Every structure is written in structure tokens, then in C-alpha cells.
Amino acid sequence: MHTYDVIVIGAGIGGLTTAALLAHAGYSVLVLEGHIEPGGCASSYERKRPNGERYVFDVGATVFAGFNPGGAHHWVGEQLGITWPVRPLEPAMEVWLPDRRVVRWGDERWLDERRTAFPQQAWRAEQFWREQETLADIAWRFAARQPPVPPETPQELLRLGLSVRPEMARLLRPMLSTVGQALERHGITDQRLKTYLDGQLLISAQTTHSTCAWLYGAVALNLARIGCYYAEGGAWSLAKTLEAALLRDGGAVQYRQWVEQICTRNGAVTGVRTKRGDVFTARHVVANTTLWDVAELLDTDPGWRLEQAVEDFPRGWGACMLYLGVDAAALPNSLAEHHQIIRSYAQPLGESNSVFVSIHPGDDQRRAPAGQRAITVSTHSEVSRWWRWRKADPARYREEKARMAEAMLDTVALAMPTLRQHIRYMQAGTPTSFWRYTHRHRGMVGGLPQLRRSSGLLSLGPRAAGVRGLWMVGDSTFPGQSTAAVSQSAVRVFQAIRRS
Ligand SMILES: Cc1cc2nc3c(=O)[nH]c(=O)nc-3n(C[C@H](O)[C@H](O)[C@H](O)COP(=O)(O)OP(=O)(O)OC[C@H]3O[C@@H](n4cnc5c(N)ncnc54)[C@H](O)[C@@H]3O)c2cc1C
């Protein structure tokens, strides 16, 4: 039987980035993906209708960062000699609060915009924004030096030490506090500003100001400043670009191959077994799955770190989705491509009170029939009741899914009042749909809430499973969610395997 140097479970952006880098460095690499397309949560799907109309919908991720110098996608692109199919977005998005619209510019227009949008405590808010940007800039420079966070070996501890700079002394206090505590220190009580921040943190850190780790939050709030991008042809073109590099460099990908066991002997990985009954052996296995899935796939008990995280780490959110084909006439030309819309200040975010809407740019003709736009709408949703309904009461599940779709459309209407009358195609999804396509634990997506106890130095590193030769990559590990973050985690695994 052929033994690979590396088997990668999952062709998400984290798995594919690791695989492409290793193949480029001369390793024999096999990627096993359960679904029929690469990209995982950052993929797209094609819908062909009986009338011949064709859409390409982004399944989850729609706004991408990390393509500027210092960003992980940028570094990976240079290593692999590839050109990413992306174009910059400006503004990054528009945020619709119940009584005002905030344009999230990436450039200096943001300075005026934030003063005008939140006049109530403008001076205090300005001090907050300045601290946020300073922290983010220091953290960004640190990340560009590719430090091994969290360090897992004495050598990594040394390398981490060597990447520390005096300016990082300013990160010490923020590392111990939450965004909420930073707001308190600045004396900010403005509910509008807090709601704006909560909306932005929910989509980038999976939690809101009272619990979000301040350092992570400062970086997450900086996304527009470091540059946001659209993926030409849809999100899946990022994964397809990585896949092409992998194949070019001699790697292989097998689709419809769900791995059901990670095999070990004497504390070291030996390979994997798939649902079809195929067994593949390898010196290294890279799991591009959630931490809960790694623990379930292992044929042995995980090490203490993973065992502890399985018990203690905060559970993630699920997402309810709408995929819409809409007459372009319903959307003014001046409308930005991405919108976060919040219906009420009084209600918690998620569960249709906050939605994220991504409209494909009209000039990308691969995405929708002429005169139409392909739109992805998402809202955060707690996963367990969807599973309860799905299993115990399918009729209720269908009812709730339809109700959620209506509620999401009501929220979208606050920014796009005529959209509902112009829908030509609509498909809805729930966390159980995400589970069906990605097998992520209970359909939880978007990574882990970035609390102080689960972020930064306390997040999971690639060796967290505690099995020799088994590496974890993706949004359960440092630094967390987003394609840029999972690329950073892939770079870490690539470097660790090369040094091992
Ligand atoms: C609704 C939504 C919106 C988002 N918006 C953004 C955004 O705008 N920008 C952004 O950067 N990020 C966004 N994200 C987050 C981002 O998509 C993810 O953090 C990132 O794509 C995760 O990548 P990953 O490599 O960790 O794993 P995944 O994307 O989860 O990929 C894992 C892959 O492994 C496969 N797999 C799993 N188990 C097995 C198995 N046992 N055998 C074989 N294959 C397996 C899955 O099918 C999947 O293809 C969003 C996510 C969601 C859900």
C-alpha cells in the first residue's frame, strides 16, 4: 500500500492551504474531502433551474481579507506563485442600525464617518477607536512575523520570544480584558455605538462586547482597514486556486471521501479510514475539522488539551441562510455589495434580528442570469433547537425554517424595501444543512467565540490532539475564524511539519 507523507482530512481553506504548501515543498499529499467541491464554509454552489437559469451562490463566507502584504493569503500566494482571483472592496460594507446607516470605509473616510455616525460621545469614542487601531496595528505586525501561537514546544517558545518587540508591551493589559472593559475605561455608554460594535464583533469574533477578548476584538474591528476583497466568480474560486496549485505540484484530492476514523498506534498517527472502507496510511495526518470532530474521529483518547477543550471551550453558533436570485432592478446601483442590517436595539443580535447580506457585483457575469443578482443572506442561530425539531418534529422544523426565512426577509427589507417582490429564486438553509454539506459538529460554523479563555495564547495549537503526527488546522485553532485566519493556521502547520 502507498504511504503518503501527509493526508489532509477536508478541503476547506485551512486544509487546502496546508496541502498546497506541503506539496510545493516536495511532500506527497492526499486530500480527502467528503463533499463534491472544495472550500467548505468558504465555497459556492451552482443551482441550475429547469428554465435554464444558473446561479452561483456563496455558501457562507463572502468578504475576504489577508491579501495585502503581511496577510496570510498574500504570503501563501507568494510561496506558491499563484495569483489570487480577488478584487478590493471599498467600502467593505454598510451597517444598517435601526435609525442610521454607517458606511464602513477602509480608508481615511472612516474617520469622518465614525464621528458623524456616533456623535453622542464623539470625543470618548475617538479615544476608543484610536486605541483599537493602535492595538490592531501592533498585533498585525506581530502576526506578519508568523509567531508560533500558542507555543507547544521549547523551540516554539524560543521562536515566539524572538518575535516579540518592545511595542508589544502595550498588548499586555488588553490581553487580560474584554471589549466591554475597554468601553468602560473610555466611559462609553452610547447604545448605538455598542450595538454597532456588537454587530461587527458577532460576525468576526462570534461574540459581543461584554465577553469578547479585547485584543482579538481590536483586530476583528480592523478588517476594513487591512483591506477587504471580493472573490471573482464566487468564494469557491479561492479554494479552486489552491487546489490547482496542489495538483500542479503533484498532490491529489479525492472527493466524496468522508473520513470516519483517524487511526493511531502507540500514540502516533498511522493513517485514516473512510466511510467507503478505504484505508490510507501516512506519516502525518492534518485534520481540517472542528475540535469536537477530531476527538470523535480518533480511535483513541485525545490528549489532555483537546479533552479539556471539548469539555470547556464555548460552543459555536450555527447559521440560517437564504440564497436568493433577485431582479437587479430591485437594487439601486449605488448600493454596496455587503450589508449588515440590525432590526432592533432592544433585541439580542442573531436569530434574524441581525442579518448579513452579500450581493454579487453586477459585472461578474458568472454568478447569475443577465439582469439578476445572486445574494447570500445569513443570520447567527443557536444550533440545538434546529436539531431537536429536525429529529423529533419534522413538520415543526419546516415551519420554523419558513418562519425564519420570512423574519430574515423582514430585516433585509429595512435596507432594501422592494427586494421581496423581486425574488426569482430562493433556497433556505439551517445549521442541519451546514452539517449535511460539511459534517462540522452539529452544524456549528464560523469558529469559536473569542473569549479570553479561548483566544490568543489560550487557543488551540496544531498539536492539541496530543497524538504524534496528527495536526489540527482551521477555525477551531489559533487565530480563529475567517479564510485569512485559517490560512495563518495552515502556515503554522506547514512550518511545524517541515521542522518535525
Ligand atoms: C455564514 C458564514 C459566513 C462567513 N463569512 C465569512 C466571511 O465573510 N469572510 C471570512 O473570511 N470568513 C467567513 N466565514 C468563516 C469562514 O468561512 C471559516 O472560518 C473558514 O472558511 C473555515 O475554514 P476551515 O478550513 O477551518 O474549515 P471548513 O470551511 O469547515 O472546511 C472543512 C472541510 O472539511 C470537510 N470535512 C469535514 N469533515 C470531514 C471528514 N470527516 N472527512 C472528509 N472531509 C471532511 C468539509 O466538507 C469541508 O470541506 C463565514 C462562515 C459562515 C458559515
The ligand as an ORCA input file, in Angstrom:
! r2SCAN-3c Opt
* xyz 0 1
  C     -22.409     32.039      7.070
  C     -20.923     32.237      7.178
  C     -20.365     33.437      6.805
  C     -18.976     33.635      6.894
  N     -18.456     34.799      6.433
  C     -17.123     34.905      6.330
  C     -16.559     35.968      5.591
  O     -17.274     36.801      5.024
  N     -15.202     36.038      5.495
  C     -14.387     35.080      6.035
  O     -13.163     35.164      5.882
  N     -14.905     34.045      6.739
  C     -16.244     33.925      6.871
  N     -16.786     32.851      7.496
  C     -15.897     31.925      8.221
  C     -15.087     31.067      7.268
  O     -15.893     30.586      6.239
  C     -14.482     29.905      8.022
  O     -13.879     30.323      9.236
  C     -13.420     29.201      7.200
  O     -13.818     29.062      5.851
  C     -13.196     27.836      7.834
  O     -12.252     27.135      7.085
  P     -11.684     25.749      7.591
  O     -10.608     25.390      6.664
  O     -11.360     25.831      9.031
  O     -12.855     24.690      7.548
  P     -14.223     24.362      6.697
  O     -14.534     25.507      5.844
  O     -15.149     23.918      7.717
  O     -13.741     23.189      5.792
  C     -13.600     21.891      6.279
  C     -13.742     20.913      5.113
  O     -13.530     19.607      5.604
  C     -14.516     18.732      5.094
  N     -14.684     17.662      6.084
  C     -15.110     17.793      7.348
  N     -15.095     16.600      7.974
  C     -14.622     15.716      7.072
  C     -14.377     14.312      7.124
  N     -14.602     13.609      8.225
  N     -13.915     13.704      6.004
  C     -13.671     14.420      4.876
  N     -13.908     15.731      4.773
  C     -14.362     16.374      5.862
  C     -15.744     19.585      4.930
  O     -16.617     19.051      3.965
  C     -15.122     20.911      4.487
  O     -14.995     20.985      3.093
  C     -18.159     32.609      7.410
  C     -18.716     31.383      7.783
  C     -20.081     31.185      7.656
  C     -20.650     29.848      7.991
*
